[in-house]
C-alpha cells in the first residue's frame, strides 16, 4: 500500500472496477456499490494502491453509464449516495485510494442541461452544447463522424439545428468554449471532492474542445490511397478539428487547480488520439499544472513485441521527460489482452503471467482491469446477448466491448460463479467459472498468485515504481532495460518469443543478485542468460 503524503499516485497500482459486473447484492443480475464494498478485501489482498470505479451516476444507460443525466446522483441500479459513502469508508479502512470516472465531454440527452438547451435558441443554456445550422441543402455542417457510427451530428426538430455527438446521438457534446459550462462541470467535481474521493479518471479527455469554426477533417493519406481496412469509417479521417484542440490545455489547468485545493488528490486522463496519442499524453502531463498522468490505447491493441513496447515507452519519455504515464494492457473498452496476445494453441496463463511481470517493471503507474488477475479471456457472445450499442452497430465486423465486461467469477461451485443469484446482465462463461477467485486462491502456480507475488516485489523495490528507465539494445524479440534510483539498479529482461533464446549480457553489465521474479524460470549461462518462451528475468546489478 502507498504511504500517506504527497504524490501517492506516482508509481501507484490502480485496480479498475466495472461495478455492473463486479458483484450483485440485490438479485437483479447487475452489480452494485454494496457488491463492490463486499469484495474490496480481495482487491486489497492483491497489494494495489487504489481502485478506479467506472461510472455509477444517474443515467438512462444508453452507453452503460457513460451517458450521465445527473453528475451528483447515484443511479438506483447501483444503490445510493449512502452506499457510495460506505464504499469510500471501507476502501480507506483497507488502505485503498478511490478514483471515480468523470464523463465531462458529453452528457445524456436526458440531462436537465440538454433539455433546457434544446428547448429554444435563446434560453440560458442555449449555448451549453455544440449547435450548428444545417447547410443550405439540409446536410450537417461538416464531415465529422461519430465513433459509434454515422455522422457526429443529429437534427433537433425543436431548435431546427444540428447538435454534435462524438459518440451516441443520446450523448450530446458540451460546449467547452462557454465558461459557464466549465464552471458547472468543475462544481460537480467539487461535490465528489467534498465527499472525500482521492482522484478522478477523465473519460475521453482529449474530446472536450471542438474547433470553433467547425472546419471539416481531412482524410487520412491511407484513406485516399484506398489502403485502409478499418471496420469503422471514423478511422478514415485525420481528426484535427473535432478533438485534441489546443484550448483544452487551459481547461485541464483549471481542473488541476481545483483538485490541488484539496491536497493529495490525483487525476488520470484517457487519451484516444489515433497516430499522435503519445504526443498528446506528453502535452497533457508536462509541467506541474495539468494532469498527473495519462494512459493511451498504444498498449491496449494488438502490438505485442519488444520493439512495440520499447517504442511506446521511449517516445513518451522523450516527449515528456517530466511527465508521468499510466500503463494498461486491458480495460472495459478493449479485448482482454490474454486473448489479444495468445496465439492459437498458445498458453494463455503463460501470456498472463509474462504480461504482468512486464507491466510491473515499466516506469510509470499501472492500471489493472478486474479479472485480469485471474487470467480471464475475452468472452465470445451471441448477437442476442449483446448490450453494447457500439458492438450492435458494427456487428459482425466488430463485436463490441461486452466480451470484456462479463461478470467477475468469485466461486466456481456457486450459481453464476457467485456473482448473482439472478440471470446476469451478461452471461458468465464456464471457462471463467473454472478460473474463479476461490479456485486460484488455493494454488501457488495460479495467475492470481503471480499477481500478488509480483506486486509484493514491486513494493519491496521502489525503483520499479519511480526509478529511471534505460533500454539496452537487443536482438530478436527480447526487451531489456535498466531501472535505477539512488542506491539500487535493476536489470529487467523479457523474451516475447514463444521459443527459448539465449541473451548475451552487454559489455559492462554484471549481475550481482538474481531476484525471485514470482517463480519465472531462468538459467544463467556463461556470458548471458537462457530465457524460456515468454521468460523473464529480474536482478540487481553489481
Secondary structure as UniProt FT lines:
FT   TURN            6..11
FT   STRAND          13..17
FT   HELIX           19..21
FT   HELIX           33..38
FT   HELIX           40..46
FT   STRAND          50..53
FT   STRAND          57..59
FT   TURN            62..65
FT   STRAND          68..74
FT   TURN            76..78
FT   HELIX           81..93
FT   TURN            94..95
FT   STRAND          97..102
FT   TURN            109..110
FT   HELIX           112..117
FT   TURN            118..119
FT   TURN            124..127
FT   STRAND          131..132
FT   TURN            136..137
FT   TURN            147..148
FT   STRAND          153..156
FT   TURN            157..160
FT   STRAND          161..164
FT   TURN            169..170
FT   STRAND          173..174
FT   TURN            176..177
FT   HELIX           179..195
FT   STRAND          199..202
FT   TURN            203..204
FT   HELIX           205..207
FT   TURN            212..213
FT   STRAND          218..219
FT   HELIX           221..224
FT   TURN            225..226
FT   HELIX           233..236
FT   STRAND          237..238
FT   TURN            246..247
FT   HELIX           248..260
FT   TURN            261..262
FT   STRAND          266..271
FT   TURN            274..276
FT   HELIX           277..285
FT   TURN            287..288
FT   STRAND          293..296
FT   TURN            298..299
FT   HELIX           306..319
FT   TURN            321..322
FT   STRAND          325..328
FT   TURN            332..333
FT   HELIX           337..341
FT   TURN            344..345
FT   HELIX           348..359
FT   TURN            360..361
FT   STRAND          365..369
FT   TURN            370..371
FT   HELIX           372..374
FT   HELIX           383..385
FT   HELIX           389..394
FT   TURN            395..397
FT   HELIX           402..404
FT   TURN            412..413
FT   HELIX           415..418
FT   HELIX           430..433
FT   TURN            434..435
FT   HELIX           437..440
FT   TURN            441..442
FT   TURN            444..445
FT   HELIX           447..460
FT   HELIX           463..466
FT   STRAND          468..472
FT   STRAND          478..485
FT   TURN            486..487
FT   STRAND          488..495
FT   STRAND          501..504
FT   TURN            507..508
FT   STRAND          511..514
FT   TURN            518..519
FT   STRAND          523..525
FT   TURN            526..527
FT   STRAND          528..531
FT   TURN            533..534
FT   STRAND          536..541
//
